[in-house]
Amino acid sequence: MLVAITFPVLLKQCRLELGLTQTQLAARAGISVSLVRKYETGTRVPPRATAMHLANALRLAGEERAAFLVAASARALPPVTTQHTPLAAQMASHRLPVAPTPLLGREAELAAITRLLGEHTAHCVTLIGPPGVGKSRLALAAAAALQPLFADGAAWIELAALDDPAAVAPLIAARLGAQGDEAEAALIALLAQRSFLLVLDNFEQLVPAAPLIARLLAAAPRLSVLITSRVPLRLRAETRFPVKPLALPVTRRVSAVAVAPATRLFCERAVAVNPAFVLGVANAATVATLCQRLDGLPLAIELAAARADALEPAALLASLDAGITEFAGGFADLPAHQRSLQAAIAWSERLLEPAARDGFARLGVFAGTFDAPAAAALGVASLDPLVEAGLVQADASGRLYLLETIRVFAAERLRVHPEAANIYACTPTTTPTLPKLPARCSTVQPPLRR
């Protein structure tokens, strides 16, 4: 099993973070110094009661405490696993692809989606969110968990290669083996009485085909549809499920960094390309900052971690400080528009109408939060399509902002915009709070220079 931190390392790092010697920790936990040494060298594994005494002595609580106790018994932090599909159900329906990696940090979302579709609270759920947030991966995990609940199984249909809405029905019919000259009628005949889960991945460029989904649902009462899209389908039967970036660690303590979903994903993928990678006091804060600067976006984190075979976390962070958000390489087994963060954002940008695309570039001037009047003053016609596409976010106070990875992309577009000079000249000079980013960022971002 690939792990980024073992219990002996975790124990020592937690002790050092509190400034305790082995003797002091032993006294706090009520055990001998000899035992502390053996636990830190890995020659002994503490029993459950002793591990709890150590957790108390180290003042661990919440997720940090839970992870510490799990590591104490397993010698390493195990990967989060999703519900496995029973073998009988796998034999009955083999249309779902097998996930290449474990799903991390999405337990709450996975439970909510499976509850909506599994209890038939909703029959059409659309996962929406910004580029690279992991909608497809979450949908695959949800489909695997839901498949046993549908008597006739489930099917996964990838739509990224399509750009013609009229081709959606024929593609689904072909994948499901529906027989007939007219694709939609064949689908209705096939699905009308079936208990079936249909998963449609990457629907955003095919939104004009959304009424097809409504007609299938109306004709097949036991059909459920799970969709991933960067924009909603705007169907009455649709339940929108926003997918947010992965949670970041609440502190820079090694134990917190080791269990936070965003940083844990980085560590797991870093170990996959560099088995010598170890999370510790020396790099925990850097890993946390790196994932913070990547906005907790799974695709961005995985692309950065894929370079851990050649670059230390500090070097990866230095690349971000230099304005480089694109890491060389990518994943050959992903659709072309998901092989890099730039490609993922460009895919969303390409789907915008010309006016919205122009407005997106203009917003690249803001390195902090802004409001609708400030955007309008820069000539942004409407924020609605940008918010809907996940390119613009809102914080708890209602202020708007771009995730940093997306803002850098917009700033590049602004750099070659014919009105760039005027846009920079009329940008407000106040410095608002920038969500999740260092306070050193200013409101106005000058043109990037390589």
C-alpha positions in Angstrom: 0.0 0.0 0.0 1.3 3.4 -0.9 1.5 5.8 2.0 3.0 9.3 2.6 3.5 9.1 6.4 4.0 6.2 8.8 2.9 6.1 12.4 6.5 6.4 13.8 7.0 9.5 11.7 3.6 11.0 12.6 4.3 10.4 16.3 7.7 12.1 16.2 6.4 15.0 14.2 3.5 15.6 16.5 5.9 15.5 19.5 8.3 17.9 17.9 5.5 20.3 17.0 4.7 20.6 20.7 8.4 21.0 21.6 8.4 17.9 23.7 11.3 15.6 24.4 10.7 11.9 24.4 11.0 12.0 28.2 8.3 14.7 28.5 5.9 12.8 26.2 6.4 9.7 28.1 5.6 11.5 31.4 2.4 13.0 29.8 1.3 9.7 28.4 2.1 7.7 31.6 4.5 5.3 29.8 8.2 4.6 29.8 10.7 6.6 27.7 11.8 3.2 26.3 8.4 2.6 24.8 8.3 6.1 23.2 11.6 5.4 21.5 10.4 2.0 20.2 7.2 3.5 18.9 9.1 6.3 17.1 11.6 3.8 15.5 8.8 1.4 14.5 10.1 -1.5 16.5 6.8 -1.6 18.5 3.2 -0.8 17.8 1.2 0.7 20.7 -1.9 -1.1 21.8 -5.2 0.9 21.5 -5.2 2.2 25.1 -1.6 3.4 24.9 -2.3 5.1 21.5 -5.2 7.0 23.1 -2.9 8.1 26.0 -0.4 9.3 23.4 -3.2 11.2 21.5 -4.2 12.9 24.8 -0.7 13.8 25.6 -0.2 15.3 22.1 -3.5 17.2 22.4 -5.0 15.7 19.3 -8.7 16.1 18.5 -11.2 15.6 15.7 -9.8 14.2 12.4 -6.2 14.5 13.6 -6.9 12.3 16.6 -8.9 9.7 14.5 -6.1 9.6 11.9 -3.5 9.2 14.6 -5.3 6.2 16.2 -5.9 4.6 12.8 -2.2 5.0 12.0 -1.2 3.5 15.3 -3.0 0.3 14.6 -2.3 0.1 10.9 1.2 1.6 10.9 0.1 4.0 8.1 -2.7 6.2 7.1 -4.9 4.0 4.8 -6.5 5.3 1.7 -10.2 6.3 1.8 -12.1 3.7 -0.1 -15.5 3.9 -1.6 -18.2 1.2 -1.3 -17.4 -1.8 -3.4 -20.0 -3.2 -5.8 -21.0 -6.8 -4.9 -19.6 -9.4 -7.4 -23.0 -10.5 -8.5 -23.9 -7.0 -9.5 -20.6 -6.6 -11.3 -21.4 -9.7 -13.3 -24.9 -8.5 -14.1 -23.7 -5.2 -15.4 -20.1 -4.5 -16.4 -20.6 -1.1 -18.1 -19.0 1.0 -15.4 -15.3 1.7 -15.8 -13.0 0.9 -12.9 -11.6 3.9 -11.0 -7.8 4.2 -11.5 -7.2 5.7 -8.0 -9.0 5.8 -4.6 -11.5 8.6 -4.1 -10.3 10.9 -1.3 -12.1 13.5 0.8 -15.6 13.1 -0.8 -17.3 11.0 1.8 -20.1 13.6 2.5 -20.7 14.3 -1.2 -20.8 10.6 -2.0 -23.3 9.9 0.8 -25.5 12.7 -0.3 -25.6 11.7 -4.0 -26.2 8.1 -3.2 -29.0 9.1 -0.9 -30.7 11.3 -3.5 -30.7 8.7 -6.2 -30.7 5.6 -4.1 -33.8 6.7 -2.2 -35.4 8.1 -5.4 -35.6 11.5 -3.8 -34.4 12.7 -7.2 -34.3 11.0 -10.6 -31.9 13.4 -12.3 -28.8 14.8 -10.5 -26.3 17.0 -12.2 -22.9 17.5 -10.7 -21.7 21.0 -11.5 -18.5 22.8 -10.6 -15.4 24.6 -11.8 -12.9 22.9 -14.2 -10.7 20.3 -12.5 -12.9 19.9 -9.4 -13.4 16.2 -9.8 -17.0 15.9 -11.0 -16.3 12.8 -13.1 -14.4 11.0 -10.4 -17.1 11.6 -7.9 -19.8 10.5 -10.4 -17.9 7.3 -11.0 -17.7 6.5 -7.3 -21.4 7.3 -6.8 -22.4 5.1 -9.8 -20.4 2.2 -8.3 -22.1 2.6 -5.0 -25.6 2.9 -6.6 -25.3 0.1 -9.1 -26.5 -2.7 -6.8 -29.7 -0.7 -6.1 -30.8 -0.8 -9.7 -32.1 -4.2 -10.8 -31.1 -3.7 -14.4 -27.7 -2.2 -13.6 -26.0 1.0 -14.7 -24.1 2.4 -17.7 -21.4 5.0 -18.0 -21.4 7.0 -21.2 -18.6 9.5 -22.0 -19.8 12.5 -24.0 -16.7 14.6 -24.3 -16.0 13.6 -27.9 -19.4 14.8 -29.0 -20.2 18.4 -30.1 -23.5 17.8 -31.9 -26.5 17.6 -29.6 -28.4 15.6 -32.2 -25.8 12.8 -31.7 -26.6 12.2 -28.0 -29.6 9.9 -28.5 -27.9 7.7 -31.1 -24.8 7.4 -29.0 -26.7 6.3 -25.9 -28.8 3.9 -27.9 -25.7 2.3 -29.4 -24.0 2.0 -26.0 -27.1 0.4 -24.5 -27.9 -1.8 -27.4 -31.3 -0.3 -28.1 -32.7 -1.6 -31.4 -34.6 0.5 -33.8 -34.4 3.0 -36.6 -35.2 6.0 -34.5 -32.8 6.3 -31.5 -35.0 8.1 -29.0 -38.0 5.8 -29.6 -35.6 2.8 -29.2 -34.3 4.1 -26.0 -37.8 4.7 -24.6 -38.8 1.2 -25.5 -35.7 -0.2 -23.9 -35.8 1.8 -20.6 -39.6 2.2 -20.1 -39.9 -0.6 -17.6 -36.3 -0.9 -16.4 -34.8 0.0 -13.1 -31.6 1.5 -14.5 -29.0 4.2 -13.7 -27.7 6.1 -16.7 -24.5 8.2 -16.1 -23.7 10.8 -18.6 -20.2 12.4 -18.3 -19.3 15.8 -19.7 -22.7 17.1 -20.9 -21.8 20.8 -20.9 -21.2 21.2 -24.6 -24.5 19.4 -25.4 -27.0 21.3 -23.3 -29.4 21.8 -26.2 -30.0 18.0 -25.9 -31.2 18.3 -22.3 -34.9 17.9 -23.4 -34.0 14.4 -24.5 -33.2 13.6 -20.8 -36.5 15.0 -19.7 -38.4 12.9 -22.2 -36.6 9.7 -21.2 -37.4 10.4 -17.5 -41.0 11.0 -18.3 -41.3 7.7 -20.2 -39.3 5.6 -17.8 -40.4 6.0 -14.2 -37.7 3.7 -12.8 -34.9 5.4 -14.7 -32.4 7.6 -12.8 -29.8 9.8 -14.5 -26.5 11.1 -13.0 -24.9 13.8 -15.1 -21.6 15.8 -14.9 -21.6 19.2 -16.5 -19.9 22.5 -15.9 -23.3 24.2 -16.4 -26.8 23.1 -15.3 -29.2 21.6 -17.8 -32.1 23.7 -16.5 -34.6 20.9 -16.4 -37.6 20.8 -14.0 -36.6 17.3 -13.0 -33.0 18.3 -12.4 -31.4 18.4 -8.9 -28.2 20.5 -9.1 -25.4 19.2 -6.9 -22.5 21.7 -6.7 -19.0 20.1 -6.3 -16.6 22.2 -4.4 -12.8 22.0 -4.2 -11.2 19.7 -1.7 -10.9 20.9 1.9 -7.6 22.3 2.9 -5.8 21.6 6.3 -7.0 23.9 9.1 -3.5 24.2 10.5 0.1 23.5 9.3 0.6 20.7 11.8 1.8 17.6 10.2 -1.1 15.6 11.6 -3.6 18.1 10.1 -1.8 18.2 6.7 -1.7 14.4 6.6 -5.5 14.0 6.9 -6.9 17.0 5.0 -8.4 15.9 1.7 -6.5 18.3 -0.6 -3.0 17.7 1.0 -3.6 14.0 1.4 -4.4 13.7 -2.3 -1.1 15.4 -3.1 0.8 13.0 -0.7 -0.9 9.9 -2.1 -0.1 10.9 -5.7 3.4 12.1 -4.9 4.2 8.7 -3.4 2.8 7.0 -6.5 5.6 8.7 -8.6 8.2 8.9 -5.9 8.1 6.2 -3.3 10.7 8.1 -1.3 8.4 11.0 -0.7 7.6 11.4 3.0 5.5 14.1 4.7 7.1 15.7 7.7 7.8 18.9 9.6 10.3 20.0 6.9 7.7 20.0 4.1 4.2 19.9 5.7 3.7 23.7 5.6 4.9 23.9 2.0 2.6 21.1 0.9 -0.3 22.9 2.6 0.5 26.2 0.9 1.0 24.5 -2.5 -2.5 22.9 -2.3 -3.9 26.2 -1.1 -2.4 28.0 -4.1 -3.9 25.3 -6.3 -7.3 26.1 -4.8 -7.9 22.5 -3.6 -8.7 21.5 -7.2 -8.0 17.8 -7.6 -6.8 18.0 -11.2 -4.3 20.8 -10.4 -3.1 18.9 -7.3 -2.7 15.6 -9.2 -0.8 17.3 -12.0 1.6 19.0 -9.5 2.1 15.8 -7.5 3.0 14.0 -10.8 6.1 16.1 -10.9 7.2 15.0 -7.4 9.5 12.5 -9.0 11.7 15.5 -10.1 10.7 18.4 -8.0 10.4 18.9 -4.2 7.2 20.7 -2.9 9.3 23.9 -2.4 10.3 23.9 -6.1 6.7 23.3 -7.2 5.6 26.2 -5.0 8.3 28.4 -6.4 6.8 27.7 -9.9 3.5 29.0 -8.7 5.1 32.1 -7.2 6.7 32.7 -10.6 3.2 32.7 -12.2 3.5 29.2 -13.7 0.3 27.1 -13.0 0.8 24.6 -15.8 2.9 21.6 -15.0 4.4 19.6 -17.8 3.1 16.2 -18.6 -0.6 15.3 -17.9 -2.4 12.0 -17.9 -2.7 10.1 -21.2 -5.8 8.2 -20.0 -7.9 11.3 -19.6 -10.0 13.1 -22.3 -7.9 15.7 -24.0 -9.7 18.6 -22.3 -8.8 17.1 -18.8 -5.1 16.3 -19.4 -4.0 19.7 -18.1 -5.4 22.5 -16.1 -5.1 24.9 -18.9 -7.0 22.6 -21.2 -9.7 22.1 -18.6 -10.2 25.9 -18.2 -9.9 26.5 -22.0 -12.7 23.9 -22.5 -15.0 25.9 -20.2 -14.0 29.2 -21.9 -14.7 27.8 -25.3 -18.3 27.0 -24.3 -19.0 30.6 -23.4 -20.7 33.1 -25.8 -18.4 35.8 -27.2 -19.6 38.4 -24.7 -19.1 36.2 -21.7 -15.6 35.1 -23.0 -14.7 38.8 -23.3 -16.0 39.4 -19.7 -14.0 36.5 -18.4 -10.7 38.0 -19.8 -11.6 41.4 -18.2 -12.0 39.8 -14.8 -8.4 38.6 -15.0 -7.5 42.1 -13.7 -8.8 41.2 -10.2 -6.4 39.3 -7.9 -8.9 39.8 -5.0 -12.6 39.9 -4.5 -14.9 42.2 -6.4 -18.6 43.0 -6.7 -20.9 43.3 -9.7 -20.6 47.1 -10.0 -16.8 46.8 -10.2 -17.1 44.2 -12.9 -19.6 46.3 -14.8 -17.3 49.3 -14.6 -14.7 47.2 -16.5 -17.2 46.4 -19.3 -18.3 42.9 -18.1 -21.8 42.6 -19.7 -23.1 39.9 -17.4 -21.6 37.7 -14.6 -24.4 35.1 -14.7 -22.9 32.9 -17.5 -19.5 33.0 -15.7 -21.0 32.1 -12.3 -23.0 29.3 -14.0 -19.9 27.9 -15.7 -18.0 27.8 -12.4 -15.5 30.3 -13.5 -16.6 32.9 -10.9 -17.2 32.0 -7.2 -18.9 33.8 -4.4 -17.5 33.9 -0.8 -19.6 33.8 2.4 -20.2 37.6 2.3 -21.4 37.5 -1.3 -18.2 39.0 -2.7 -17.1 37.5 -6.0 -13.7 36.1 -7.0 -11.9 33.8 -9.4 -10.0 30.8 -8.1 -6.3 31.6 -8.5 -5.6 29.0 -11.1 -8.5 30.3 -13.2 -7.6 33.9 -12.6 -4.1 33.3 -14.0 -5.7 31.9 -17.1 -8.0 34.9 -17.4 -5.0 37.3 -16.9 -3.2 35.6 -19.8 -6.3 36.3 -21.9 -6.4 39.9 -20.7 -2.7 40.4 -21.5 -3.5 40.1 -25.3 -6.9 41.8 -25.0 -7.2 44.9 -27.3 -8.5 47.0 -24.5 -6.0 45.7 -21.8 -4.4 49.1 -21.1 -7.8 50.8 -20.5 -9.0 47.9 -18.3 -5.9 48.2 -16.1 -6.2 51.9 -15.9 -9.8 52.0 -14.7 -9.5 49.1 -12.2 -10.2 50.1 -8.5 -7.1 50.6 -6.4 -8.5 49.2 -3.2 -7.2 45.9 -1.9 -10.0 43.6 -0.9 -9.6 40.3 1.0 -8.5 37.5 -1.3 -10.2 34.2 -0.4 -7.7 31.4 0.6 -4.7 33.2 -0.8 -1.8 35.2 0.8 -2.6 38.7 1.8 0.4 40.0 -0.2 -1.7 39.8 -3.4 -3.0 43.1 -4.6 -6.2 44.0 -6.4 -4.6 44.9 -9.7 -2.6 42.2 -11.4 -0.2 43.6 -14.0 0.2 41.8 -17.3 2.2 38.5 -16.9 5.7 38.5 -18.3 7.5 35.3 -18.9 
